[in-house]
Amino acid sequence: METRGGEFAKSPCGDDNGRLAVRPPATDVDVTCIPEAKHVTVLAALQLELKAAEATAAKVTQTMADLQTRMKRVAGAGVGKRARADSGESDCGERGDELNDNVIPEAQLRAMLVREEHLRLAPETQRRYATAESDWRTDWIVVTEQLQRDLVNEFGHVGAAAEASALNQLRTATHRYPSLRDIPLYIRHNRARAGTIVPGDVLPDAAVSDLNGKKSTLLRHLSALGGGVPTLMVSGSIT
């Protein structure tokens, strides 16, 4: 509000009656049109927006840096494979670690697997498993994934690239080092077997259900598809 020659003049921010109009905060807010008492509130809101934007920018920057690091590793692995191929060597390293700057030693992987076993069987983790299994929106594998992420962080593998590399090495540890197969409970209690079926054998029948729950047998279902139709059957566990 201004005065001119002792008379009130309408503010450029006022209404037709010369009264002050308060505008809602916006990205292009005109602070000259906000009453002094409102300045603190508007300023605080803008500061919060700024902090949120800075946090998002930091995450984007970190993600870009991690991606650039991984791209360099992949490019380096490609150069190394071509060099080995030119020299007649195998393009598969003894442990397949071309993409890992930090190969975890067998001793540390053993310690990590022992720690994972302890964490999986801990009462709190078992309660989280039970809660996840009773909620259709999640599953026990989500609990396990977070447990493993916390585990590799606990052993010092922090950051997107280091964490991803450590997770891969943890989950494939028993393939890299067969001597570790007696540690993970999911290996010790795995009921899956290689089986004895070989190419040329007659396919054994088995009980199956369709997506609607209708029960049948494998051979009956395949017969219903019609003869002479090439069929690919894939079976296994989703976990």
C-alpha positions in Angstrom: 0.0 0.0 0.0 1.3 3.4 -0.9 0.3 7.0 -0.2 0.4 9.8 -2.8 -0.2 13.4 -1.7 -1.8 12.2 1.6 -4.2 9.9 -0.2 -4.2 6.1 -0.4 -3.3 4.7 -3.8 -4.0 1.1 -4.8 -1.1 -1.3 -4.5 -0.2 -3.0 -7.8 -0.9 -6.2 -5.8 -4.3 -5.0 -4.5 -7.8 -5.6 -5.6 -10.2 -3.1 -7.2 -10.9 -1.6 -3.8 -7.3 -0.9 -3.0 -7.1 -3.7 -0.5 -4.0 -5.9 -0.3 -4.4 -9.2 -2.1 -2.4 -12.2 -0.9 -1.4 -14.5 -3.6 -0.6 -18.2 -3.0 3.1 -19.2 -3.1 4.3 -20.1 -6.5 7.6 -20.7 -8.2 7.5 -17.2 -9.6 6.2 -15.7 -6.4 6.5 -11.9 -6.3 7.7 -11.2 -2.7 6.8 -7.5 -3.1 3.2 -8.6 -3.1 3.3 -10.6 0.1 2.6 -9.0 3.5 5.7 -8.9 5.8 4.1 -11.4 8.2 3.9 -14.0 5.4 7.5 -13.7 4.3 8.8 -16.2 6.8 6.2 -18.8 5.9 6.8 -18.5 2.2 10.6 -18.4 2.6 10.5 -21.6 4.7 8.4 -23.3 2.0 10.8 -22.3 -0.7 13.8 -23.4 1.4 12.2 -26.9 1.8 11.6 -27.1 -2.0 15.3 -26.1 -2.5 16.6 -28.8 -0.2 14.4 -31.4 -1.9 15.7 -30.3 -5.3 19.3 -30.4 -4.0 18.8 -33.9 -2.6 17.3 -35.2 -5.9 20.2 -33.6 -7.8 22.7 -35.3 -5.6 21.1 -38.7 -6.1 21.0 -38.1 -9.9 24.7 -37.1 -9.8 25.6 -40.2 -7.8 23.7 -42.5 -10.1 25.4 -41.0 -13.2 28.8 -41.5 -11.5 28.0 -45.1 -10.7 26.8 -45.7 -14.3 29.9 -44.1 -15.7 32.1 -46.4 -13.5 30.2 -49.5 -14.6 30.4 -48.5 -18.3 34.2 -48.1 -17.9 34.4 -51.5 -16.3 32.4 -53.1 -19.1 34.5 -51.4 -21.7 37.6 -52.5 -20.0 36.3 -56.1 -19.8 35.6 -56.0 -23.5 39.2 -54.9 -24.3 40.5 -57.6 -22.0 38.4 -60.3 -23.6 39.5 -59.3 -27.1 43.1 -59.3 -26.0 42.8 -62.8 -24.5 41.0 -64.0 -27.7 43.8 -62.6 -29.9 46.3 -64.5 -27.7 44.3 -67.7 -27.8 43.3 -67.6 -24.2 39.7 -68.2 -22.9 37.5 -65.1 -22.7 36.1 -66.4 -19.4 38.3 -65.6 -16.4 38.8 -68.4 -13.8 36.1 -66.8 -11.6 34.4 -64.4 -14.1 35.5 -61.3 -12.3 36.2 -59.0 -15.3 33.6 -56.5 -14.1 34.7 -56.4 -10.5 37.5 -54.1 -9.3 37.1 -55.6 -5.8 37.1 -59.4 -5.8 36.1 -60.7 -2.4 38.5 -63.3 -1.0 37.2 -66.7 -0.1 37.8 -66.2 3.6 35.6 -63.1 3.6 32.9 -64.8 1.6 32.9 -67.6 4.1 32.5 -65.0 7.0 29.7 -63.3 5.1 27.8 -66.6 4.5 28.1 -67.5 8.2 26.8 -64.1 9.1 23.9 -64.4 6.6 23.0 -67.7 8.2 22.9 -66.1 11.6 20.8 -63.2 10.4 18.3 -65.4 8.5 17.6 -67.5 11.6 17.4 -64.6 14.0 14.0 -64.3 15.7 13.4 -60.7 14.3 14.1 -61.9 10.8 11.8 -64.9 11.2 9.1 -62.5 12.4 9.6 -60.4 9.3 9.4 -63.5 7.1 6.1 -64.5 8.7 4.7 -61.0 8.3 5.8 -60.9 4.6 4.2 -64.3 3.9 0.9 -63.1 5.4 0.8 -60.0 3.2 -0.2 -60.5 -0.4 1.6 -57.3 -1.4 5.1 -58.6 -0.5 7.0 -61.9 -0.1 9.8 -63.4 1.9 12.3 -62.8 -0.9 12.0 -59.1 -0.3 13.0 -59.5 3.3 16.0 -61.7 2.2 17.1 -59.1 -0.4 17.2 -56.3 2.1 19.0 -58.6 4.6 21.7 -59.3 2.0 22.1 -55.6 1.1 22.5 -54.7 4.8 25.0 -57.6 5.1 27.3 -56.5 2.3 27.2 -52.9 3.6 28.1 -54.3 7.1 31.3 -55.8 5.5 32.2 -52.5 4.0 30.8 -52.8 0.4 29.0 -49.5 0.3 27.8 -47.6 -2.8 25.7 -48.7 -5.7 28.5 -50.3 -7.7 30.3 -51.9 -4.8 27.1 -53.2 -3.3 25.9 -54.7 -6.6 29.3 -56.4 -7.1 29.3 -57.8 -3.5 25.7 -59.1 -3.8 26.6 -60.9 -7.0 29.7 -62.5 -5.4 27.7 -63.4 -2.2 25.0 -65.1 -4.2 27.4 -67.0 -6.4 29.9 -67.8 -3.7 29.1 -71.6 -3.6 29.6 -71.8 -7.4 33.0 -70.0 -7.2 34.1 -71.9 -4.1 32.5 -75.4 -3.8 34.1 -75.7 -0.3 31.5 -73.1 0.9 28.5 -75.2 0.0 28.0 -76.6 3.5 27.4 -73.1 4.9 24.1 -71.7 3.4 21.0 -73.3 4.6 19.3 -72.8 1.2 22.0 -75.1 -0.2 22.1 -77.6 2.6 18.3 -78.0 2.5 17.8 -77.7 -1.2 15.6 -80.6 -2.3 16.2 -80.0 -6.0 18.2 -82.7 -7.8 19.8 -83.0 -11.2 17.6 -86.1 -11.9 18.3 -88.9 -14.3 16.4 -87.9 -17.5 18.6 -87.7 -20.6 17.7 -86.7 -24.2 15.7 -89.5 -25.9 13.9 -90.7 -22.7 10.2 -90.9 -22.5 8.8 -87.9 -20.6 7.4 -89.0 -17.3 3.9 -87.9 -16.4 3.2 -85.6 -13.5 0.2 -83.9 -11.9 -0.3 -80.3 -13.0 -2.9 -77.5 -12.7 -3.8 -74.8 -15.2 -3.9 -71.1 -14.3 -7.6 -71.5 -13.3 -6.8 -74.3 -10.9 -8.1 -77.1 -13.1 -6.2 -80.3 -12.4 -4.8 -82.5 -15.1 -1.6 -84.4 -15.9 1.4 -83.2 -18.0 1.0 -85.7 -20.8 -2.8 -85.1 -21.0 -2.2 -81.4 -21.2 0.4 -81.8 -24.0 -1.9 -84.2 -25.9 -4.6 -81.5 -25.8 -2.3 -79.1 -27.7 -2.4 -81.4 -30.7 0.2 -83.7 -32.3 3.1 -82.4 -34.3 3.3 -79.1 -32.5 6.9 -78.2 -31.3 6.7 -77.7 -27.5 9.1 -76.1 -25.1 8.6 -77.0 -21.5 10.3 -74.8 -18.9 10.1 -75.7 -15.2 11.8 -74.5 -12.0 11.4 -72.2 -9.0 10.9 -68.5 -9.4 13.3 -67.9 -6.5 
